[in-house]
């Protein structure tokens, strides 16, 4: 299932927002934990200093005055307890604000961590001349406060994500409106309305896409026009042989004797053959259009193709009194569809035989010329005037003054269609002995 651009962008943006919100909360928790740790450490130090300032110097005979009345101290936020203790220099605990918490004796001043009753505690120790003062706090209480503080950021972050999601949805709908408008314009097009979409009505970001669509519609319009012309021309061309067949059938029905009947039957058979050939060429040409299946590419030897084609047409050439020969010296490899290349050569040889008079000559050859493989067909017919050599590739066009009979004007159109599918070029020229030379140049 294909996801729309709108939904795809929205999903990616929402995912990025959620990841950003989680990073924000996580980063805030880390920063808060770090900052609050420093604050609590400073609080520990201040508590310890406060006890030490009231400790005084009383010697070791009796405990410090304040040690007999140490109160429990609570932090303002959350009633987190600070435990304080006073020790003699030799490690005797004189007093504690919470006797149930057995703080370890430390003889070195400064911050430290220790395990007490299975819990981690932060301690600050001050070593005095006549005693040692400690202040301690549970690490779990610090972490709890940091988590609680960080959790207060979650609802605002989620609310911010929701608000941005709504704004982003509206912005995307607004921003993608030109794309929807362009899609509506394309949807409104039909085979009767393939005029281009105006570029000025759309933002520059869509110009590349709209230009491609306009180009596609132009090519589609050309293809449809070509198809309409082809159908019209085919209908016109088919009308002639069908009319001729009707007349020949009438002549056969009205034949008064056997000789006239045989002659009418012969003409009718020839007319059927011409109609059959025309329909066959129309089908061949239709299979070579833009909608044809992908070209089958395989190794083909043009020299072998020439020899096979000449062998197949030799009987017809002999009946026409034409010398048909093959001129090949070695393998001439190309890559393409062997069936279509055979169709191309069949049409070239058939055209040459049709236009060459009795007693003439047709030479079919294949050779390698530098980076190209070349297919040649030379005949001794009337040739094609230079001014008409471009037009003879049009469908149903017949060059004037060639004296051809029975042709449909589709042979060279088929040749060009096959050549184009093989990225080959068809060149018309003068044969060395007079007549027409057709070269098909293949890149190897």
C-alpha positions in Angstrom: 0.0 0.0 0.0 1.5 3.3 -1.1 1.5 6.0 1.6 0.6 9.6 0.6 3.3 12.3 0.7 1.2 14.2 3.2 1.0 11.3 5.6 4.7 10.3 5.0 6.0 13.8 5.9 3.6 14.0 8.8 4.7 10.6 10.2 8.4 11.5 9.9 7.9 14.9 11.4 5.9 13.5 14.3 8.5 10.8 14.9 11.2 13.5 15.0 9.1 15.6 17.4 8.6 12.6 19.7 12.3 11.7 19.6 13.1 15.4 20.4 10.7 15.5 23.3 12.2 12.3 24.7 15.7 13.7 24.3 14.5 17.0 26.0 13.1 15.2 29.0 16.1 12.8 29.3 18.5 15.7 28.9 16.6 17.7 31.4 16.6 14.9 33.9 20.4 14.5 33.5 21.0 18.2 33.9 18.7 18.5 36.9 20.3 15.5 38.5 23.7 17.0 38.0 22.7 20.5 39.2 20.7 19.2 42.1 23.6 17.0 43.1 25.8 20.0 43.3 23.1 21.9 45.3 22.7 19.0 47.8 26.4 18.6 48.2 26.6 22.3 49.0 23.7 21.8 51.5 25.6 19.0 53.1 28.6 21.2 53.4 26.6 24.0 54.9 24.9 21.7 57.4 28.3 20.3 58.4 29.8 23.7 58.7 26.9 24.9 60.8 27.4 22.1 63.3 31.2 22.7 63.3 30.8 26.4 63.9 28.9 25.7 67.1 31.2 22.9 68.2 33.9 25.1 69.8 37.0 23.7 71.5 36.3 21.9 74.7 39.0 19.3 74.8 38.5 15.7 74.9 37.2 15.4 78.5 33.6 16.0 77.6 31.6 16.0 74.4 31.0 19.2 72.5 28.1 21.2 73.8 26.1 21.0 70.6 26.5 17.3 70.4 24.0 16.8 73.2 21.2 18.6 71.3 21.6 17.9 67.6 18.2 18.3 66.0 16.9 16.4 63.0 17.3 18.6 59.9 15.0 18.4 56.9 15.5 19.8 53.4 12.8 22.3 52.5 11.5 20.4 49.3 10.0 17.0 50.0 11.2 16.9 53.7 14.4 15.1 52.8 16.3 14.2 55.9 19.9 15.2 56.6 21.6 13.1 59.2 24.4 14.7 61.3 26.9 13.1 63.7 29.7 14.2 65.9 32.8 12.1 66.6 35.9 12.3 68.8 39.2 12.2 67.0 39.7 8.6 68.1 36.4 7.4 66.5 33.9 7.5 69.3 30.5 8.8 68.2 29.4 11.4 70.7 26.0 12.2 69.2 23.8 11.6 66.1 20.6 13.3 64.9 19.3 9.8 63.9 20.9 7.0 65.8 19.3 4.4 63.6 21.6 5.4 60.7 25.1 4.1 61.5 27.2 6.6 59.6 30.8 5.3 59.1 33.6 7.0 60.9 35.8 9.0 58.5 39.0 10.8 59.5 39.4 12.8 56.3 37.5 16.0 55.4 35.5 16.3 52.2 32.7 14.6 50.2 32.3 10.9 49.9 29.8 8.1 49.3 29.2 5.0 51.4 26.7 2.2 51.9 24.7 2.4 55.1 21.9 -0.1 56.0 21.9 -1.2 52.4 21.5 2.3 51.0 23.8 4.7 49.3 24.5 7.9 51.3 26.3 11.1 50.4 28.5 12.3 53.3 30.4 15.5 54.0 33.1 15.3 56.7 34.9 18.1 58.6 37.8 17.3 60.8 38.3 19.7 63.7 41.0 19.9 66.4 38.9 18.2 69.0 36.3 16.3 67.0 34.9 15.3 63.6 31.5 16.5 62.3 29.5 14.7 59.5 26.4 15.5 57.5 24.8 12.8 55.3 21.8 12.4 53.0 20.3 9.4 51.1 21.2 9.2 47.4 17.7 7.8 46.6 16.1 10.9 47.9 18.2 13.0 45.5 17.3 10.8 42.6 13.6 10.8 43.5 13.6 14.6 43.6 15.4 14.8 40.2 12.9 12.3 38.6 9.9 14.1 40.1 11.2 17.4 38.8 11.9 16.0 35.4 8.5 14.3 35.2 6.9 17.8 35.4 8.4 18.4 32.0 6.6 15.5 30.4 3.1 17.0 30.2 4.3 20.3 28.7 6.5 18.4 26.2 3.5 16.2 25.1 1.3 19.3 24.9 3.9 21.0 22.8 4.1 18.0 20.5 0.4 17.9 20.1 0.2 21.6 19.3 3.0 21.4 16.8 1.4 18.3 15.2 -1.8 20.2 14.7 0.0 23.2 13.3 2.2 20.9 11.1 -0.9 19.2 9.7 -2.5 22.5 8.8 0.8 23.7 7.3 1.3 20.6 5.2 -2.3 20.8 3.9 -1.7 24.4 3.0 1.8 23.8 1.6 0.8 20.8 -0.5 -2.3 22.5 -1.9 -0.4 23.4 -5.2 0.4 19.7 -5.6 -3.2 18.8 -5.2 -4.2 21.6 -7.7 -1.7 20.2 -10.2 -3.1 16.7 -9.7 -6.6 18.0 -10.3 -5.5 19.7 -13.6 -3.9 16.4 -14.8 -7.1 14.5 -13.8 -9.2 16.9 -15.8 -7.2 16.1 -18.9 -8.6 13.7 -21.5 -7.6 12.4 -25.0 -9.5 15.4 -26.4 -7.8 17.9 -24.1 -4.0 17.3 -24.0 -2.9 20.9 -24.0 -0.1 21.7 -21.6 -0.5 22.8 -18.0 0.5 26.5 -17.6 3.8 26.7 -15.6 3.0 30.2 -14.3 0.0 28.9 -12.2 2.2 26.7 -10.1 5.2 27.2 -7.8 8.8 26.7 -9.1 9.2 23.4 -7.2 6.6 21.8 -9.4 7.9 23.0 -12.7 10.1 20.0 -13.3 7.2 17.6 -12.6 4.7 19.6 -14.7 7.2 19.9 -17.5 7.5 16.1 -17.6 3.7 15.7 -17.5 3.4 18.3 -20.4 6.0 16.4 -22.4 4.2 13.1 -21.7 0.9 14.6 -22.9 2.6 16.0 -26.0 4.0 12.6 -26.8 0.7 11.0 -26.0 -1.1 13.5 -28.3 1.4 12.7 -31.1 0.9 9.0 -30.6 -2.9 9.3 -30.7 -2.7 11.5 -33.8 -0.4 9.0 -35.5 -2.8 6.2 -34.5 -5.8 8.1 -35.9 -3.9 8.7 -39.2 -2.8 5.1 -39.3 -6.4 3.9 -38.9 -7.7 6.3 -41.5 -4.9 5.4 -43.9 -5.4 1.7 -43.3 -9.1 2.0 -43.9 -8.4 3.9 -47.1 -5.8 1.4 -48.3 -8.0 -1.6 -47.5 -10.9 -0.1 -49.5 -9.0 -0.4 -52.7 -8.2 -4.2 -52.6 -11.6 -4.9 -51.2 -13.2 -3.0 -54.1 -10.9 -4.8 -56.5 -11.9 -8.2 -55.1 -15.6 -7.3 -55.5 -15.0 -6.4 -59.1 -12.9 -9.5 -59.8 -15.6 -11.7 -58.2 -18.2 -10.1 -60.5 -16.0 -10.8 -63.5 -15.7 -14.4 -62.4 -19.4 -14.7 -62.1 -20.0 -13.2 -65.5 -17.2 -15.2 -67.3 -18.8 -16.7 -70.4 -16.2 -19.4 -71.1 -13.5 -21.4 -69.4 -10.7 -19.1 -70.5 -12.3 -16.0 -69.1 -13.2 -17.9 -65.9 -9.6 -19.0 -65.4 -8.3 -15.5 -66.1 -10.8 -14.0 -63.6 -10.0 -16.6 -61.1 -6.3 -15.8 -61.5 -6.9 -12.1 -60.9 -9.1 -12.9 -57.9 -6.4 -15.0 -56.4 -3.8 -12.2 -56.9 -6.2 -9.7 -55.3 -6.6 -12.0 -52.3 -2.9 -12.3 -52.0 -2.4 -8.5 -52.1 -5.1 -8.0 -49.5 -3.6 -10.7 -47.3 -0.1 -9.1 -47.7 -1.5 -5.7 -46.8 -3.3 -7.0 -43.7 -0.1 -8.9 -42.7 2.0 -5.7 -43.0 -0.5 -3.7 -41.0 -0.3 -6.3 -38.2 3.5 -6.2 -38.4 3.6 -2.5 -38.1 1.1 -2.4 -35.2 3.4 -4.8 -33.3 6.3 -2.4 -33.6 4.6 0.6 -32.0 5.6 2.3 -28.8 3.3 0.0 -26.8 5.1 -3.1 -28.1 6.7 -5.5 -25.6 10.3 -4.9 -24.6 12.9 -5.8 -27.3 14.3 -9.3 -26.9 18.1 -8.9 -27.1 20.2 -11.8 -28.2 23.3 -12.4 -30.4 22.4 -12.4 -34.1 24.8 -13.0 -37.0 23.7 -10.7 -39.9 25.7 -12.8 -42.4 23.7 -15.9 -41.5 20.5 -14.0 -41.6 21.4 -12.7 -45.1 22.1 -16.3 -46.4 18.8 -17.6 -44.9 16.8 -14.8 -46.4 18.3 -15.1 -49.9 17.6 -18.9 -49.8 14.0 -18.2 -48.9 13.4 -15.7 -51.7 15.5 -17.4 -54.4 12.5 -19.3 -55.9 10.5 -16.0 -56.2 13.5 -14.2 -57.7 13.9 -17.0 -60.3 10.2 -16.8 -61.3 10.6 -13.0 -61.7 13.8 -13.4 -63.8 16.0 -11.5 -61.2 19.4 -12.5 -60.1 19.3 -12.6 -56.3 22.6 -13.2 -54.5 24.2 -13.0 -51.1 27.5 -11.2 -50.4 29.0 -12.2 -47.0 32.6 -12.8 -46.0 32.5 -13.6 -42.3 30.4 -13.3 -39.2 28.7 -9.9 -38.7 27.5 -9.9 -35.0 24.8 -7.6 -33.6 22.6 -7.8 -30.5 18.9 -7.7 -31.1 15.7 -9.6 -31.9 16.3 -12.2 -34.6 12.7 -12.4 -35.6 12.3 -8.6 -36.0 15.7 -8.3 -37.9 14.4 -11.1 -40.2 11.3 -9.0 -40.8 13.4 -6.0 -41.6 15.4 -7.9 -44.2 12.4 -9.6 -45.7 10.8 -6.3 -46.4 14.0 -4.9 -47.9 14.4 -7.9 -50.2 10.7 -8.0 -51.1 10.8 -4.3 -52.1 13.9 -4.8 -54.1 12.4 -7.7 -56.0 9.2 -5.7 -56.6 11.0 -2.7 -58.1 13.7 -4.5 -60.0 12.7 -5.3 -63.6 13.1 -8.7 -65.2 16.7 -9.4 -66.0 17.9 -7.2 -63.1 20.0 -8.0 -60.1 19.6 -7.8 -56.3 22.6 -8.2 -54.0 22.1 -8.7 -50.3 25.1 -8.4 -48.0 26.4 -7.9 -44.5 29.8 -6.6 -43.4 31.7 -4.9 -40.6 32.7 -1.3 -41.1 34.8 0.0 -38.1 32.5 0.2 -35.1 29.4 -0.7 -37.1 27.7 -3.7 -38.5 26.2 -3.0 -41.9 23.3 -4.7 -43.7 23.1 -3.8 -47.4 20.5 -4.4 -50.2 21.4 -3.2 -53.7 19.1 -3.4 -56.7 19.1 -2.3 -60.3 15.6 -0.8 -60.2 14.6 2.8 -60.9 15.8 4.0 -57.5 14.2 6.7 -55.4 14.7 10.4 -56.2 16.8 12.2 -53.6 13.9 14.7 -52.8 11.6 11.8 -51.9 14.0 9.6 -49.8 12.8 11.0 -46.5 9.1 10.6 -47.4 9.3 7.0 -48.5 9.5 5.9 -44.8 6.0 7.3 -44.2 3.2 4.8 -44.1 1.4 4.1 -47.3 3.6 6.5 -49.3 4.7 5.4 -52.7 7.4 7.2 -54.7 6.2 8.5 -58.0 7.6 7.1 -61.3 9.0 3.9 -59.8 6.7 1.6 -61.8 5.9 -0.6 -58.8 2.8 -2.7 -58.7 1.1 -4.4 -55.9 2.9 -2.5 -53.1 1.2 -1.1 -50.0 3.7 1.6 -49.1 4.4 -0.1 -45.7 7.6 -2.0 -46.4 10.1 0.9 -45.6 7.9 2.1 -42.7 8.3 -1.4 -41.1 12.1 -1.3 -41.8 12.5 2.0 -40.1 10.3 0.9 -37.1 12.5 -2.2 -36.6 15.7 -0.2 -37.0 14.6 2.4 -34.4 13.9 -0.3 -31.9 17.5 -1.6 -32.5 19.0 2.0 -32.3 20.0 1.5 -36.0 20.0 4.0 -38.8 18.6 3.4 -42.3 20.4 5.2 -45.1 19.2 5.4 -48.7 21.7 5.9 -51.5 22.5 5.1 -55.1 23.7 1.5 -55.8 27.0 1.1 -57.6 25.4 -0.4 -60.7 22.4 2.0 -60.7 19.2 1.6 -58.8 18.8 1.9 -55.0 21.1 1.0 -52.2 19.7 0.6 -48.7 22.1 0.5 -45.7 21.1 -0.4 -42.2 23.9 0.7 -39.7 24.0 -1.1 -36.3 26.2 0.1 -33.5 28.1 -2.9 -32.0 
